[in-house]
Amino acid sequence: MFIMFAYGVAGYRISGAPNWVGVERWDIEAKTDGVQERLPLAPSEALLRRLFEDRFQLRTRRETKKMPVYALRIAGQLTLYLDRPVLDRTAIQGDYDFTLKWTPAPNESSPQAMGLAPRAEPQGPADSNGPSIFTALQEQLGLKLESTKGPVDILVIDRVERPSEN
C-alpha cells in the first residue's frame, strides 16, 4: 500500500515485487526534522520514496507494457473501481459532473482490485439488485466500456530487501 502511495500507482501497475512485499507487515515510524504540521501530498510521496530506497534498498523503474484496459473516459475515477486502467476513446472535451448508480460486482471497489491485501473484516453483501457498472454507464450515460489492450505505465521493482532492524 505504501509503495502504491509513494509512487502514485495502483497495485496492478506494480511488477516484479517478491511475494513477501504484499504479505509481511512492518511498523514504519518516520519523522521529518523541523516539520510540525501535516505535509502536502507531493513532499510526502517523495519522502516515502527516499525511505523505501534507504531502508528497503528499493530500486524501481518505469516502463510501458501492453495490458488489458477498458476504453472510454469521462471515466475520471472509474479506474479506482475497476481492475484495469480506463483509456479515453470518446473524443469528448471538457469536464462533466454526473451521478452514476450501480451495484459493484464482487471484486469491484475491493482492496484486491486496487492491489491491496483483503480486508480483515469482510463487508456485508452489496445490494445485488442494481445494474453493473457496465450496464449503468450504457443506460444512464450512453457510454460503453470495451475490453481491449493498450499501453499502461507500470512501476517495475528491480530490487527490494527486507529492512534491517533499527
FENWO-V875600 format. One record per residue. N is the residue number from 0. SS is DSSP state (H for helix, E for strand, C for the rest). PHI is phi in whole degrees, 0 to 359 (none if undefined). PSI is psi as a letter, one per 40 degrees, with the letter a starting at -180 (* if undefined). Layout:
# FENWO-V875600
N;SS;PHI;PSI
N;SS;PHI;PSI
This chain:
# FENWO-V875600
0;C;none;d
1;H;293;d
2;H;296;d
3;H;300;d
4;H;293;d
5;H;297;d
6;H;254;e
7;C;66;f
8;C;227;i
9;C;286;i
10;H;304;d
11;H;288;e
12;H;257;e
13;E;246;h
14;E;232;i
15;C;92;e
16;C;283;h
17;C;293;i
18;C;305;d
19;H;298;d
20;H;298;d
21;H;269;e
22;H;247;d
23;C;287;i
24;C;237;i
25;C;225;i
26;C;268;h
27;C;251;h
28;C;243;h
29;C;222;i
30;C;233;i
31;C;252;h
32;C;299;h
33;C;76;e
34;C;252;h
35;C;259;d
36;C;268;i
37;C;291;h
38;C;282;i
39;C;297;i
40;H;303;d
41;H;300;d
42;H;297;d
43;H;298;d
44;H;298;d
45;H;297;d
46;H;295;d
47;H;296;d
48;H;300;d
49;H;296;d
50;H;300;d
51;H;295;d
52;H;295;d
53;H;280;d
54;H;280;d
55;C;253;e
56;C;53;f
57;C;288;h
58;E;232;h
59;E;228;i
60;E;209;i
61;E;260;i
62;E;209;i
63;E;257;h
64;E;228;i
65;E;281;h
66;E;222;i
67;E;296;h
68;E;219;i
69;E;251;h
70;E;264;h
71;E;181;b
72;C;159;b
73;C;24;e
74;C;301;d
75;C;48;b
76;C;277;e
77;H;304;d
78;H;302;d
79;H;291;d
80;H;260;e
81;C;244;i
82;C;266;e
83;C;201;i
84;C;296;i
85;E;245;h
86;E;259;i
87;E;284;h
88;C;232;e
89;C;266;d
90;C;64;e
91;C;277;h
92;C;262;i
93;C;97;i
94;C;257;i
95;C;228;i
96;C;244;h
97;C;214;i
98;C;245;h
99;C;238;h
100;C;247;h
101;C;208;i
102;C;254;h
103;C;299;h
104;C;290;i
105;C;309;d
106;C;262;e
107;C;290;i
108;C;64;e
109;C;270;i
110;C;302;d
111;H;296;d
112;H;296;d
113;H;264;e
114;C;88;e
115;C;259;i
116;C;291;i
117;C;299;i
118;C;295;i
119;C;293;d
120;C;252;h
121;C;297;i
122;C;282;i
123;C;295;i
124;C;295;i
125;C;283;i
126;C;295;h
127;C;271;e
128;C;273;e
129;C;278;i
130;C;284;i
131;C;289;i
132;H;297;d
133;H;294;d
134;H;293;d
135;H;299;d
136;H;301;d
137;H;287;d
138;H;284;d
139;H;269;d
140;H;236;e
141;C;71;f
142;C;244;i
143;C;222;h
144;C;267;h
145;E;242;h
146;E;284;h
147;E;206;a
148;E;241;i
149;E;199;i
150;E;289;h
151;E;228;h
152;E;286;h
153;E;238;i
154;E;258;h
155;E;258;h
156;E;270;h
157;E;274;d
158;E;203;h
159;C;203;h
160;C;233;i
161;C;295;i
162;C;288;i
163;C;280;i
164;C;293;i
165;C;291;*
